[in-house]
């Protein structure tokens, strides 16, 4: 019975649709389990996965280099060499399982914090590598490729992990993460090539160059504001006629929509010249205190004009000190007493101008009678 069950499992794993189903199941599982970036156990599991991945890269790399000898026949079956020999067929699948699990988790974590117009390149890299790992893993078996992907894994981990554990989110913390990423990758490569004599030592140097180059490229992404501002994420945002705090809750007032706008919960069109209130709720880990900004920008043209011919200009950039820990995010609002007709956008952003989220709205000119006002409590 056991042999028959084992053969059934092997047949199932050999089906062509199994990788796709496993991919979907893994992403779905991560979506529902990675609910908060500051929870202890998810971060410990990710740290464990990164550690195991580094160990497996060293192990499989030394196998490729012929540095793990076959155990003698009289060696105990529980010796390290014997266990490594028995598990050799499963080492590469385990390697790609860990890559897939980590990139799946990163895709979810970073997408929740990403503003796609500014972070699409970085998030796209993670998603593309995730898909390639799941469906084309046989082409990702070279040591240089594995260490380069491992550099992306460690960089992505430290980018959000260090702000969570330190409570600080700034360029210094980011650069410490960059240094740790490079140090971990170099350590993995040196352990892989340990004991190999010259001239193979130069091979270790050349193996590390793509990984270090990738970290350098991603560091450039940070200064171009292309890295999502993890661990911050926008939970809710909208424009309102009035926002006021009452008994620990915020009452948000907006015009009712047409009959087909049954999900409307904010103003995408303001009638009159203000005031206009921008309300946001930004999630941050409970140990993190930082400053975000509401960046108000205006573009004066009508809906019939060519939008590409005119650009937004800044009217205000208002700081807001936030502290983390609340499940639904830190709630706050800013107000602009007078808004000129045209198109407006308010960007919630970090001090270094990385975008957390954006709200856009129109201001209609003239004295127009308001529709009936509605109020929601947040």
Secondary structure, 3 states (H helix, E strand, C coil): CHHHHHHHHHHHHCCCCHHHHHHHHHHHHHHHHCCCCCCHHHHHHHHHHHHHHHHHHHHHHHHHCCCCCCCCCCCCCCCHHHHHHHHHHHHHHHHHHHHHHHHHHHHHHHHHHCCHHHHHHHHHHHHHHHHHHHHCHHHHCCHHHHHHHHHHHHHHHHHHHHHHHHCCCCHHHHHHHHHHHHHHHHHHHHHHCCCCCCCHHHHHHHHHHHHHHHHHHHHHHHHCCCCCCCCCEEEEEEEECEEEEECCEEEEEEECCCCCCCCCCCCCEEECCCCEEEEEEEECCCCCEEEEEEEEEEECCCCCCCHHHCCCEEEEEEEEEEECCCCCCEEEEEEECCCCCEEEEEEEEECCCCEEEEEEEEEECCCCCCCCEEEEEC
